[in-house]
Amino acid sequence: MAEVPCLDRLSTELILEIFNYLSSNDLIYSFHYLNKRFNDILFHHDHLINNFKIPTNNLNFSNDIFQLIGPKIQYLTLTTNDLNIPWNFLSNLKSLTISSAIPLNCDHFNSILNSEQFRNLESFKIKSKICSEEIYHSDDHIVEGTAFTPIFYPFNKFKTFQYLSTVSPFQTVDDISGMDISPHLQKLSLKLWEFETIYFIMQYCPNLKDLDLIVTIIHPVKVSEELDLSTIHLKRFSLTTNDTNRSSQMTRACYHYLAKFIKHFSETLISLSLNFCGEHIVSDSPFMLNGTQLQDKLLQYMKELKNFNFYMSCQLRSRKNLAS
């Protein structure tokens, strides 16, 4: 008499409760080939196997899986620098996350960019370093444009784009050509070298609702009076400074420059987070430590603000300048 697995004695309802605690990868690798009953359960309940992560090894098995459940995968995470996967099997893919510890060659992006599935993505997140085989191109706009420019092709449907990797931030985005309006984009998360670059980018994001920035340098520049960002109904804004080398200092001019940017969204902003822990701030900069000035210069203009978070660290020079 054939042996019956212990799990096979459980009701389908109880099995589903157990499956809800397991990842799609765990379920596919452990139960897909166990027997017909488990196979039917997985295929009948699509949500159990719609979030797949490609492992760093056993890629041949992953390719077999794509042929079996490709149309059911909606969320895909790549943990390898091999981007040559059978995209044609992923007809219902909505979200793609690239998270490889190994740098990605910008030339290898073509297999993704030229696929029909890329044009139908709603979410695209890059958490890997992008490099070029040519050393002198390692930090220029050719590499950055490979990841960034396609987000602003008019035929794409992205609602979310994220580039918050641990590698160098975008430095030459405002030199990139070929960008167009991205009407679907609602959530944007970026690591930038200079804050002023966001003015250039937001011109192409008329329906942006959520903006998350990690910035190295905040350097006040004169912004064209014709550039009116108030037409963008931004709901949430998060800013984190990341000047780990302490190469610049948060001055009064920087503070006012940021306040002016935020005031563009005074009618719609409901959540604001400012994290200056990665910035060089000294305790004799009273404009940063004075709650009254923060209220008068910024917060009083925020008509819909519901949540406000403010973080900072500073070099203490005098106790009399502690936050009031």
N, C-alpha and C positions, 0 to 999 in steps of 0.2 A: 504494500500500500504506500502510495506517495506521501511524503512528508508535507505537512501544511505549516507554513510559517506562522508564528504566534500572532503577528500582526494581521494575518489573513482571517483570523477568527473574530476580529473586531468589526463593529458596524462601520458603514461608510461614513456616517456622521462623526464618529470618534476618530477615524483615520484622518478626516479632513481637519479636525481640531489639532491633531499632531502635526500634520503637514504645514499648518499655518506658522509653525515655529521654525521651519526649515527653509533654507534658501532654494531658489530654483535649481542651482547647480547641485546641491545635495540631493534634491528629489530626483533629478534626471539621472545622476550617476548611481544612485542607490536603488531606485525603484522602477525605472523605466523598463529594464529588462528582467525584472523579477518574475512577473507573471502577467497574464492578460488583465486581471482585475485591476491591479495597480496602474497598469498602462492606460486603461480606460478612464480611471479616475483622474489621472494627470491630464489627459486630453480633453476630458469633459469640463474640467475646471481650469480654464485658461489662465486665470490669475496666478496659479501656482507655478507656472513655468514661463511667465512673460518677462522675467527679469534675469537675464543670463550674463555671466561674467566669463570671458574667455581666459582660461588659465595660462600660465607662463610655460607650461609643458603639455604634452599629450594633445597637440593641436589637431592631429588627424582625427581623434575622437570628437573634437569640437566640430570639425567639418561634417562628420557624419550626423551629429546632432542638428546642424543647420538644415540638412536635408529632411530630417524628420519633423522638426518643430519650428523651422524658420518663420513661417507666417504667424506663429503665435508669440514670437518674441517682440516685445514693444520697447524694452529697455535693455541696452547692451553696454557692457563695460569692457574695454580692451586693456589688458594688463601686459601686453607684449608690444614690441615695436614692429611687429609684422602686421601690416594693414591690408594685406592681400587675402581677404576672406571672401567667401561667396556672397556678396551683397545682394545678388538677385534673389536669394532665398528669403531675405528679410523684408518682405513686401509690406509689413505693417509696423515697421520700426518707427518709434516716436522720439526716443531719446538715445543719444550716443555720448558716452564718457570715455575719454582716452586717458588712462592713468598708468603709464609705463615708467618703470625706474630707468629704463634705457632711453636715451634721447631718440627722437624721431627725425628721420631725414625728411626735409621739406618736400623733396621730389616724390616721396612715397605717398603724399597726400592725394595725388591725382586719382588713385583707385577709389578713394572716397568721394572726392569732389565731382567726379564724372558719373557717379551713380545716381540713378533715379531716387533711391532711398534717401540720399543726402538732401535732396530738394524738398522732401516731405517731412524732414525732421522738425520737431517742435522745440527740442532742447539739444544743445551741443556744448559739452564741457571739456576743456583741455587742461589736464593736470600734469603734463609732461613737457620736458624741454624740447624745443624744436631747433634743429641744427641744419647746417649745410655741409656737404662734402668739401666745399671750398672754405678754407679756414678764414679767409678775409671776408667772407659773407656771414660769419657766425652771428653778428649782431646787427646786421643792416636790415633795411626794409624788405628785402627779398624774402628773408626768412619769416619776418613778422607778418608780411602781407599774405603769405601762404595760409596762415591760420585765420587772419582777421578779415581780409577783403571779402571772401565768399559769404560772410555773414550778411553783407550788404549788397548782395545781388538781388534784384527785384523779384526773381522767381522763387526765392527761398521763403520758407514759412516759419522761421525760427521765432519762438516766443521767449526763449531763454538762451543766453550765451554767457559762458563763464570761462575766464582765463585768469586763474588765481594760483598758478603753480608756484613752486619754490625757486624757480629760476629767475633770470633777469627780467625786469618788466619791459613792456613795450616802450620804445624810445622814439620811434620814427613814424608813428601811425599817421601823423598829420602830413607826412610827405607821400602817403600812399594814394595812388590814383585808381580810378575804376569803381569807386564806391557809389552806391545809390541808396535811395530811401528804403528803409526796412520797416514797412508799415505794421508788421506783425510783432516786432520785438517789444516785449514788455518788461523783461528782467535782464539786466546787464551787470556782470561782475567782472572787474578788470584789475590787473596790476599795471600801474602806469609809472613812468619815470617822473614826469612832471604833471602837476594837476591841470595846468592850462590845456592839456591835450583833450580833456573831456569836453571842452567847449566845441572843439572841432567834431568830435564823435557824435554829440547829441543833436547836431543838425540833421543827422540821418535817422534819428529815433523819435519820430513825432508822437508815438503812442507809448513811450516808456513810462512804467509805473514804479519800478524798483531798481535802484542804483546802488551798487556796492563797490567801493574803490579802495585799493591799497596803493598809496602814493609815496614816492621817495622824496620828492622836492615840491614845496609849495612856494612858488616865486611869483609875486604879484606882477601882472602884466596888464596893459590897457586892452580892454575888450571892446570890440566894435559896438557902438551904440545901436546899430541896426540888428544886432543879434539878440532877439527876444526869446528867452527860454520859458517865459511864463505861459506860452501856449502848450507846453508839455505839462500834463497833469500828473507830476511825480507824486507818489504816495509815500514812498520810503527811501531814505537816503542814509547810507552808512559810509563813513570815511575813517580809514585807519592809516596813520603815518608809519613809514617803514624806513626811516633814515638811520639804519643801524650803525653807520660810520659817524653819525653826528656831524655831518658835513655842513649843515645849515641850522639856522636857529629860527624858532617861531617868533616873529616880530609882530608889532602892532599892525603893520601894513599887511602881513600875511593873514592875520585874524580878520581884519576888515574885508580883505579880498574874499575870504571864504564866506563871511557873512553876506556879502553882496550876492554871491552865487546862490546861497541857500534861499535868500529872499525872493528869488525868481519863482519859488514854489510855495510862497507863503499862503496861498489860497487853497492848496491841495495837500500839503505834506502832513501826514498823520504820525509818522515815526521818524525820529532823527537820532543818529548815533555818531558821536565824535570821539575818536580814540587817538589821543596825542601821546601815548606812552612811548611811541617810537620816535619822538621828536625831541630835539634839544631845547629844553625849557628851563630857565633859571628863575629862582623865586623872587627876583626883583623885576619881574615882568607882571605888574599888577593887573593889566588888562586881561590876562589869562586866569587870574586867581580871584577876580572880583565878581561875585555872583550878581551884584546889582548891574554892572556893566553888561554882563551876559544877557540879563533880562532886557535891559534898555536897548542894546544894540542889535539883538537878534530875536529872542524868544517872544517878545511882545508882538512881533509882526506875524507870528505863526498862528493863523486863525483856527486851523483844524487839528493842531498838534495834540496827540494823545500820549505818546511815549517819547521820552527824551533821556538818552544815556550819554554821560560825559566822563571820559577817562583821561587821566594825565599823570605823568610823573615828572618831577623837576629836581634840579640841583638846589638844595637848600642853602641860601646864603644869609638869610636873616629871618628870625621867627616872626617879626612884625609883618612880614609879607605873606603869611599863611592865608589860605582861602577864607574869604569873609562870607 
